[in-house]
Amino acid sequence: MRRLLALVLVASAAAAVSGCSGVDAEKAQTIIDQSTTAMADVKSVSFAMRMWTSGGPTGTEFTVLMHGGGYQKGKHAGESYATLSSSDVPGIGSVTVVIRHDVLWVKAAGSWSRVPAPASQASADPLAGFDITRYVTDVRVEEGVLVEGEPMDRITGAIDTSAAVSGLLGTLGGAGGGLGDVSDVLGDIRAVIYVSETTHLPMRTLVDMPISVAGQKITLHMDLVITGVNKPVSIPSVG
């Protein structure tokens, strides 16, 4: 769960900082530093996420819902789960993933299957050497934004997707080198992160990624919300 928290809740926010300079970039860096420190003290987190598309041909748009949570400290540290569901994506239905004692369990079609965890940390994290922050092209900060009565800092950033994918392929040893110019397919990603001015935790992340498919321009959206912090997480029973 610690890896999930760092990747989804903090690294995405940090991506809005490093490639830029100026007053807003300095503010963003300070906010992210505070957020990273605050996240390190979190014992447990619950989240909800919605992914959907817009702008595609009629009948091709879809929505995927996800919720989950887990522990990064305490006697249950490392235990987590995520449930994904969709009524309009063929073959998905509902899938639940649970991690307990370095064992991954997957529930699909009503039954559980056990998958041993990767033997080494390197195989568990093939993106360990990839730094997305190098590909940020813009950052803006707005302080004191009220969200349901709570003041938050809103960080808005853009990522040069084409350059980031090229860098990722280099990190993976050139795999996928035949993809050609990904800029013809992927537009620049725009992300908005809301960080609480009270707890300094990244409470909401919004991402838009334009994609061109068969001459059609669609946009993939993601809305990730933190629904609970340092509260008990009901991890499903397995087996």
N, C-alpha and C positions, 0 to 999 in steps of 0.2 A: 504493500500500500504506500510505503514511503516513496517508491519510484513513481507511482501513479500521481501522488500529490505533487511531487517536484516537477514532473513533466507537464501535467495538464494544468495545474493551478499556478505554478510559479514560472516555469521556463517560458510559457507562452507570453507572460507579462514581460519577462526579461527581454524577449525578442523585440520589444518595442523601444529598446534603449540603445544598444551598443553601437549601431551603425550610424548614429546621428550625433550632432553637436548643437550647442546653443542652450538657451535658458531652459526650454522645455525638456531637452534631453537630460540636463542636470537634475531638474525636478523629478523626472521619471526615474533616474538612477537612484535618487535618494528614496523614493517611494518603494522601489523594487527591493532595495537593500533592507528596508524596514520589513517588507513583506516576507522576504526570505528568512529573516530572523524570527518573525512571528510564526511562520509555518514550521520551523524547526522545533517549536515548543508544543505544537498541536499533538494531542494523543490520538484523536479519532476524527474522522470527517465522513459526512454523508453528502451525496451529490445527486443532481438530476440533470439530464442532458437531452436536448432535442436536436436532431439533424434532419434537414429537409432540403428539397430543391425547388427552384422557381425558374420560370422562363423557358422551360422545355416544351416540347410538343404535348398536346392534350393527351392525357392518359399515361404519360411517362414520369410525372412528378411523384415523389414518394416522401414519406416521413418515417424516421426511426426514433424511437424513444429509448432512453437508458436511465437507470437509476442504480445506485449502489453505495458502497462505503467500505470503510475498514479502519484498521488500527496501525499506527506507526510507533506507538510506545505502550508500555505496560505488558501484562502477561499474555495479551492477545496480539502483540506486535507482529506484523507480517500477515495477519489474517484479513482477507478482504473478499468482496464479491461485487459482481455487476450483472444486472439483468437487462437484456436488450430485447425489444419487441417491435414488430411492424406488421400492420395488416395489409399493406399494399406493396411489399417486397416479396416476391415469390421465394419460398425456401427458407425464410427466416422464422416467421411465427414468433416464438419466444425462446430465447437461449439465456441460460444463466451460467456464469463462470464463478467458481469459488476457489480461493487459494488458502490452504491450511497446511501448516507444517511442511512447507516447500513442496507440496503436491497440489497440482491443478486439477480441479474437477469441472466437468462440463455437463450441463443438463440440456438435452435437446430431444425433441419428440417424446418427452415424458420420462426419459431414463438418463441415469448418470453414467459417465465414463471417467476413468482416472487417467491422467496424463502426468508422468514423472516430470519434475522440474528440470530445467537444463543443468547439466553437470557443472558448468563453470559460469562465473559471472560474465565473462566475455561473450559467451554464447547467449546468455540471458539478455544482454544489452548490446546488440550490434551497432547501435547509434551512439555509443559512449564517446566516440571521437568526433561526432558531428556537432558543430557550433552554428545554430540557426541565427544567432545574433549578428553574424557577419553580413547578413543579407538584408538588414533593415534599411529602408530608404527614407523613412519619415516618422516623426513622432510628435504628438501634441498632448498637452496635459491641461485638464480643467479641474480645478480644486473646488471642494465644497458642493458637489452635485448631490442633491437630496434624492435618495432612493428609499421609498417607504419610510420616510422620516429620518433616515440615517445618512449623515454626510459622508460622501465618498469622493475619492480622487478618480477621475476618468482619464485613462491613458489610451490614446488612439495611435496605432502604428500601421505601417505598410511593409510587406515583405516582398522582395524581388523573387518571385517564385521560380522563374526560369534559372536564375543563378543559384538558388538554394538547391534545386533538384540536381543541377550539374555538380554542385559541391557534395551532395549526398552520394551520388554515384561514384565520385572519387573516393569518398570514405569507405564505400563498400567494395572497393577494388575494381571500379569500372563496370560493375554489373549493370546491364541494361543500356550499354553504350549505344545500342542501335535504335534508341528511342527517337533520335533526331532532335530537332529544335522544339523543346517542350513549350517555348513561348508561343507556338502556334496553337497549343492546346490549353495551357494554364495561364490565367491572368494573375496579376499581383494580388496576394492575399491581404485583406484588411482585417485588423483585429481591434476590438475595444475591450479593455479590462477595467472593471470597477473594483477599487481597493478601499476597504473601510478605513476612514480616518480614525476610528476608535480602536479597532483591533489590529489594523494593518494587514488583514487577511484579504486575499483576492476573491471577492464574493461572487463575481459574475464575469464570464468571458464570452464575447460574441465574435464570431469569425465568419467572413464571407469570402468564398473562393470561386472566381469565375472560371468556367470550363467550356471549351468548344468541342462538341461531339457531332460528327457527321454534318457539319455546316450549321449546327444549332448552338446557340450560346445559352448556357444555363448557369445558374449560380448555386453552389452548395453552401448552405448556412449551418452554423452550429451555435447553440445557446446552452452554455454550461453554468449551472447555478449551485452554489454551496448551500445545502439545506440544513446542515447541522454540524456543529463543531464541539468536540469534547463531550459528546453524548453517546450512550450505548448504541451500537450498530447491530441490527438483527441479521446475522449472517445465516443463510439457509443451511439446514442439515443436509448432508450428502450421503450417498450410498443407498 
